[in-house]
Each structure stands twice: as C-alpha cells, then as structure tokens.
Amino acid sequence: MTFSELEDQVSKIESGLSAEGRMLVDLFMPFCRALSSEIKELSLENKQLKDRLAKNSSNSSKPPSQDILRSPKKRSLRESSGRQPGGQQGHPGQGGKLRDDPDEIVKYSVASCPNCAQDLRSEPVYGLIRKQIEELPAIRTMVTEYQIEVKKCPCCNEQCKAEGCEVHHEFQYGPRVKALSVYLSAYQFLPVQRTKELLSLLGLNLSSGTLDNFRKSASVSLSPFIELLRKSIIDSDAGFFDETGIKVSGKNNWIHVAATKLYTLFLLHPKRGKEAHEAMAVLPFFKGVLHRDGYRSYNGYLDAILSLCCAHLLRELKFTIDHDAQKNWATPLISLLIEIKGKVEKSSTLDLRWQADYRKRYRELIAMGLSQNPKRPPGPKRGRTAQSKTYNLLTRLQVNEDEVLRFMTHTHAQFDNNQAERDLRMNKVRAKISGGFRSFRAGEEFMRVRSFVATAVKQGHNPIESLVQLFTPGNTQYMKLADYPE
C-alpha cells in the first residue's frame, strides 16, 4: 500500500474514530508522510546508481575500454546480410601481385637440352616464367661527409673557404631521420624509450632531448600551415567537432578537434567549453553544417547549421529500452531514424513530401514517450526537481527536432559525428600508453604535429614523406595539404 492509499483509507474512517484514535492518527501520519518521502528519494537515488552502473559502450557515450569486467552483449543496429563473413565468391582478392618494375632481374637461361644435350644457347626463347620475391634491404643509416676546402691566399694572406655547403653544424641529422622520429611519436604513439630502441636498430643513437628538439622544430615550422588549415576548415561546407579529456602534468585538460573529410585540426586546452572554442578560432567563424554531440557549449554558434549526432541518440534510446522499459516507443524511433538514414543514402536528401511524413511519425513517437513519462511535479526540497533520464532525452528530441533530422534535410549533413570521434580516438591511445603529457608545451607541440600527419593521411599522402618536406629547408610543398581542393 502506498502512502496516498493509506491517507485515503484514514480519511474515510477518521470521522468515526474516538479521541484516542484521532490522537494516534495525528501522531503517526506525519511520521508516515516523512518516511514515504524518504523512501521515494532513496528509490530515485537507487535507480540513478543502477543506471550509472548499467551504462556501457553500447548504450551511452562511454568508450569500450571503460566497460567493466566484460564487454556488453552485442546488439548491432545493422541488419544481417545473410552472407558468411570474409571474402565472397568471385572476390578478386588482395594477395601479392607481380610488379612491372622490379629493382633487380636475375635470369636463368637454358644452355642445353637435358634430354639429348643439344646446344640451345642460340635458340629463341619460347616462353618466360616470372617469379618475384619482395624483401626489405638491410636497413642502416647513410652518413654523408662534406669536406670544405680552406685555402690561404698567397697574395693577401686571406683564408678562403669553399662555398655552397648548406650544412650549418659540424654534425646534424637529415630530414628523413627527423621525419621518422616524429612520425613514430605523433602517429604510431611510441614512447620515447621505445622510439630510441627502434632507431638504434638503424644505427641511430638519439637522446631524449634530441627527439624533443625534433618535435619542437616541427611545431615551430608548422605555424603558417596551422593558420591555413584553420581557414580551410572554416570555409568547408561541413565540419565535425568534439573533445576528449587527457591528463597534463596530472591535471585534466581537453583535446579539441575540428575536422572535415580532408582536414584535421587538434587543440590542447585546459577548458572544455566556449573558452577553448574561442582559442581554436574555428567555431566562431564557421557557417557550414556543424556536426556535434549534445554538449551545450555548441549551442551558441548560431551562424552555423547545427546537426546533432544520431549515433549518440541511438545509444541513449537503447538504454531506455534496456533499463527503463520504453520499448513501445523507443524501438520504433530507432527503426525510424535508421529507415530515414537508408533513404537519404540512396537519394542524398529527401523530397518535402517524404520529410513531412517522417516528421509526423517522429513527433507521434515523441508524444507517445512523453505521455508515458510525464514531468515530475516539484518536490518538497527547494530548487529544480530532477527529472528522469528518459524524460530529459524525450525533451531534447522534441526541442531539437530540426538538429536531429538535419541529415534528412541538408545535403552536407551526416547522420552522425563519427568523423570527429575517429580523429580523436587515437589520441586516447596516446593517453593509455603514456598517461598524458608531462608538460603543456609538449602537448601543444604534439597536437600541431598530429594535425599535420592526420591531414596528410586523410588525403592519401605518405606521412613520412610529408614530414621530410617539412624538415627540408626551402621546401614548401607540404603547405598544399592545408589548401587541398575538395
């Protein structure tokens, strides 16, 4: 029996009670009322704690690495194709193929017939069987010595030195050594000690300070590239934005990303929100489709066309199904969003009649959900009453309808914000390997180099060769990466 039902029962019999009975009612009903309120609060707190424990990578924004004990039960939203995994019948395969430009050719000639010993050296070749082996050469560094002549003029006694040598120090490392070192750190995430061990196999005995200097030099040289990259992202039709935490000197900082299909720009900043966006200087000037998650700081950029990540919403809807028994409206809503996605992929954007039909179905499902999850009335405590996660999700879906369905109405809008998440994901690998950065300066340098390398990889360039261009004095070819034609 609930407290409300108890109150109803007591009110029905109270008039017939004796004075002693009414005194007992007056004594115990406030106690029961307080106990009922405490039970409600504890039940709500228990539900919130259970929901927190139930969150995993399949029903929230938590990464798979934070799944406790074991991975959650897989429940893919993709439909089965009915085919076996792996290459299908008729698939050409990706095995090794004969090259038309071998570096070395070893010929085996027929000198005589093994049957009758007839001399065949002058006979024409009837056929040729080609076989190839691909191998790495013995890897070692090549040291080039420049000997600069110094002479003394017998006429004026002046010392003369030969001109033309561009090596400025007695000993220095070439662009390829610097490029490989920075590539191993910024793209393959090798810690300093393992980088030194790997390079020692090539005959290079580098100190930690030398590796730091390579990264610092690359960061300084990349200043004009970063500025041009920022402008190219601002001018893009669609951008993907996100952030993730990382430790710097033991304190939490944030890696921010502004990305397109061709460009990637990272920024390390102590703050997560607007202050960091202003420092990155992309969002305040961006007017394309802004793909983002539900973080509130993105709401203030009204010059852009906001688009919410539906992949996040699908995971939240799965949570309401699994833990809040909302299957009757949440499951059809998941199916509706996926249906629209499939329709858009076939026809770019939908015609207005299709859009109107889908919007109607979307609103009906949201209304059904709100009818089953009404807003909680104000409680006895001061301040705003905490609402259920399901109610908050439904409210966001209702208020942000245009942003949720942007992928249906705008040519450059995508269903999700996966581009930004993919770009950020490897930075989490860095955090897991090294635990973060020891200094903010080193983190800033790393993010600049990472922006350059990630952009080169997106555009199909060899990242090491791009870094070689960066480290080669007078070579500005790498600047074209920041102004790549879309």
N, C-alpha and C positions, 0 to 999 in steps of 0.2 A: 504494500500500500504506500502510495506517495503521500507527502505532507499535505498536498492540496486535497486529496481524497479524505485524509484524516480530518482536515478542517471542515469539510462539508459534513462529515458524519457528526462531528462535535456540535456544529451549528444546529443540526436537526434535533438533537436531544438536550441541548443546553437549557432550553426553557423549562424542561421538566426535572431538572436536577435540583437537589437540595442545596442549601447554602454551603455545606461542606464540599459537595460535588463541584459547584461553581468555583470554589476556592482552589480546588485541585486543578481545575482546568486553567484558571488564571496563573497558577504556579508552574505548570508543566508545558503549556503551549508555547511560551516564549523560548523555553529550552529546546523543544522540538523544532521550532522555527529556525533557531540558530544552528542546530545540528543538521537540519536539512540543507541550509545554505552552505555549511562546511562540506557536506557530502557532495554537493554539486561542484564546488570548487575543486575538491580532491579528484572527482571523476574527470573534470576537464583537464586538470594537470596530468592525471594518469594517461588520458587519451593523447595529450601533446607529447608526453615522453615516449609512448608506444609508437606514435607517428615518427618521431625523430629516429628511433631505433630501426624502424621499418624502411627508412629511406636508403636507397642504393642507386647504382648507376643506371638501372633500367626504369626507375620511376621518379628520378629527380636529376638535379644538375651535378650530383656527386660523381667524381671520376671513378672508373673501375678499381683503381688502386686503393680506394678507401672502403671497398666492400669488405665487411667483417667476416672472418673465418672462411667463407666460401662464396663463390660468385652466385648471384641470384639466378633463379630459373629463367632460361632464355625464353623470351616471348617476342619474337620479331614481328614487326608490323608488315613485313613483306609477305606476299602470298607465295606458296610453293610453286615452282615451275614444273614439278614432276620429273625433272631430269636428274641423273646421277651427278654428283659433284665431280669437278675436274674437266679436262678437255673433252669435247663432244666429238662424235664420229664425223670425220671429214675436216676436223680442225687441222690447219697446216702445221701446227707445232712451232716451237721456238728453239729447237736444238741448234748446235753449231753448224754452220754452212761454209762451204769452200769460199775463200777470198780470191778476188781477181787481182789483187795487188800484193802478192807475198813479198816479204823483205829479202828472202833468200830462196834460191831454187837449187835443189840437189837432183841431178839427173842420173838415172840408171839405164845404161844403153845395152842393147843385145849385141854381143860380139860374134857369137856363133850359134848354130842350131844345136840344142842339147841332144837331138836325136841322131843326126848324121854328121855333125861337126862342120857343116857348110859355113864359110865366112859370110856374115851378114852385115858387116860394118858399112858397106856401100849401098845397102838396100834401103828403100824409102820406109819411113815409119808408118805402119799400118794403123796403129791406134795408140792412145795415150791414157794411162790410168793415173789420175791425180789423187794424191793423198796429202793432207796437211796436218801439222801439229802447231798449236798456238802456245807459246811459252813466254814467260817474263824473262828479260835479260837479267844478268847479275846486277843487283841494284847497289850502286855506290855513288858517292858524290864525285864530281869532277872539279878539280882545282885549277884555275887559270892564273898564271903569274904574268904580271905586266912589268917588264923591265924598261924603265925610263932612263935613257942615257943623260948623263950630265957631263958637259964639256967646259973647258976653260979657254976663253978666247985669248990667243997669244998676242993680240993687238992691244986690247983694252983691259985685259986681265979679268973680264966679267965671266961669271959662271952662267952657263946656258943649259936649260932643261928642255927636253923634248916635249912638244905639245900634243894634245889630242886624247890623253887618257882621262876617262870620266870617273875612274875610281878615286875617291877622295881620301880614304883612310889606308893605313898600312895593311889592314886586314878587314874585310867585311863580307857579309853573306849576300848572295844574289837574290833576285826577286822570287825565284821558284822555291828556294829554301824558306823564305818568309811566307810565301803563299801557302805552302804545305803546312807549315806550323800553325798559321792562323786558321786554316781550313779544319785541321784536326781538332782544334779547340772550339771554334764557333759553330761548326756544322756537325762534327762527329762527337762532340762533347767529351773528348778525352781529358782527364785531369792532367795537371802539369807534369806530374811524375811519369805517368804512362806515356805522355807525348814525348818526353825526353828519352824514355826507354825505346820507343819505336824509332825515333830519329837516330838513336845511337846505332841501330842496325844498318843505317845507311852511311855510317861513318861520321855522323854529326854529333858532337858533344856540346850541347847547348845548356846554358844555365837557366834557372827560372827567371832571372832578371832579363835575360835576352829575349825569352818568349814574351814577357810582359812588354818589352820595348817594341816588339813586332806588332803586338795588338794596339799599343798606344799610337804607333806610327800610322797604322791603317786607319784608326779612328780620326786622327787629325786630317789625313788626306781625304777622308770621305765627307768632310763638311759641305763642300759645294754639291756633292752627289745627294746628300740627305735633303738639302733645300729643294733641289729639283724634283726629287722623289715626292716630297710633301706636296708640291704644286701639282704634280701629275695625278696624285690620288684625289686632291681637291677637285680637279677638272673631270674626274671619272663619272660615268653615269650611275654606277652603283658601288658602294663601299661596305665593308664588313668590319664591325668594331666590337672589341671585347677586352677583358682584362683578367689577370690571374695573379694570385699572391706569390711572393718569393721573399726569402729572408736576405737581408743585407746587414752585415755586422750584428746578426742575431735579432734584428728588428724586422717587422713585417713591412714590406714595400709591395709595389704593384707593377707588373709588366703590362703595358697597354699596347694594343695592336690596331693599326688601321691598314686594311688590306683590300686588294681587288684581285682579279684573276691573274694579273701580271705583276703587281707590286706588293711589297710588304714593308711596313714601317713599324719598328718597335720603339717604345719609350719606357724607361725605368723611372718611377716617380714614387715619392713617399705616400701620396694620396691616391684614392681610388676614383674620386668623382670629378666634378667640374674643374677644380684647380689643375688636375693632371690633363684634362682635355684642352684647357687653355694653353698649357705649356707645350702640348704636342702641336697645337696650331693647325689642326685639320678640321675638326668638327665645327668650330665657329664659322668656317668659310665654306663648308661642304653643302651642296644643294642637290645632290643626287639622291638615290634611294639608300637610306641609312638602315642597314640590317643590324639588329641589336637584340639583346635579351631584355628581360623585364626590369633591369636596373634603372631607377628613377632619374639618375643624372642625365640620361639620354633624352628625356622628355623635353628639355628646354631648347633643343635645336630645331626651331620651327621652320627655318629656311629649307631644311632637308625634308625628304619624303620618308617618314618613319615606317619601318616594316618590322614587325615582331617575329621572332624565331618560332616557328610552329613545332620544331623538334622538341624544344623545351616544353611547350604546351602539351604535346602528346605524352611526354613522360609524367607530367603532373596529372593528366587525365587517367593514366594507368594507375597512379597512386590512389586516386579517389575510388577507382573500381576495386582495387585490392583491399583497401583499408577503410573505406567509408561507405561501401555498399551502394555505389552510384552507377551501377551497370546499365540501368534502363535508359539513361540519357547520355552518359559519358561514352559508352561503346558506340552508339550511332554517331556521336560527334566525331570520334576518331575516324570512323569509316567515311564520314562526310568530307573531312579535311583531306584524307588520302585520295578519295574519289576526285575532288577538285584538282589536287596535285596531278593526278594522272591525266585528267582532261586538259590541263594547262600545258603539260609537257608535249601533248600532241598538237596543240594549236596556238602556242605562245601565250596569248591572252584570250579570255572568253568573251563572247558577244554579250551585249547587255541583257538579253533575254535569259541566257544561262546564269549570268551574275544575279539577276533578280530572284530566280528560282532558288539558287544556292543560299542567298542571303535569307530568304524566307525560312528555309529549313534550318539554317544556323540559328536564327532568332527563336524559332519554336523550341529547339532543344535547350537553349539557354533559359528560356522562360520555364520549361519543364523542370530544369535543375533548380532554379530559384524558388519555384513553388514547393519543392521538396526540402529545400534548405533555406528557410526564411531567416531574416536578420534577427539576431538575438536581441531581446529588449535590454535596456540599461539595467545593470546590476546594482547591488547596494553600495558598492565601492565607487569612489569618485573617479572621474576620468572616462576615457573611451572604453566601451565594452569590447573585449576581444571576440572576434568572430572566428568561425571555423575556417580551416584551410579551403574547404570546398566552396564555402560562400565567397571567400576572397578571390578564389580562382574564377568563379562564375561572374563576379563583378568586373574583374579585369577583362574577361572575354566579352562582356556586354559593352563596357565603356570603350574598349579598344578594338571594336569590330573592324574598322577600316584598316588598322595596322595588321590585325591577324590575317585578313583576307587580301592584303596588298599584293601578294603573289598572283592573285586571280585577276587583278585589275591593272597592273602596271607591267610593261614589257620587261623592264630591267630588274624587277623584284624576284627574289628567290624564296623558296618555301622555308628555308632555314638559314641559320648563321654559321653553317659548318665550315665555311672558308676561314673565318676568323679563329674558330676553335682548332682547326687543323694547324694553322700557323702558330698558335700558342702552345699546342700540345708538346712540341719538342722542347720548349723552354721548361716544362715541368720535368722532363727527363734530366735536364741540367740540374734542376733543383734536387732531384732524387739522388743523382750521382755525387754532386759536390755540396749539397745542402744550402746552396745560395751563393752569395758573393761576400768576400771579406771586406770590401770597400765599395762605396757608391760609385767612385770614379771607375773602378774596374768593371762594374755592372753597366755603366753608361757606354763604355768602350765596346763591351761585348755586344750590346744591343745595336750599336751602329754597324758593327761588322756583320752581325746576324741579319740585319735588314738588307745589307748588300748581297750576302750569299744567298739568302732565301729568294730575293728578287731574281738573281741570276738563274737559280734552279727552276723557278716558275717559267722563265722564258726559254728554257731548254739549252742554256749555255753551260759549258763546263765551269764549275765554280772555281776550281784551282786556276784555270787559265784566266778567268776574270780577275782573280786576286793577283796573278802575275802582272796583268795590265796595270792594276792599281799600284803595285810596288815598282813598276818600271818608270824611271824618271822621264818626263816629257810625254808619256803615253796617256791620252785621254779617251781612248776608245770605250772604256768602262762607263763613261757618262751616258752613253746611249741607252744603257739599261734603265735609267730613270726617266727616259723620254721615249719609251718603246711604242711604236704605232699600234693602236688597238685594232 
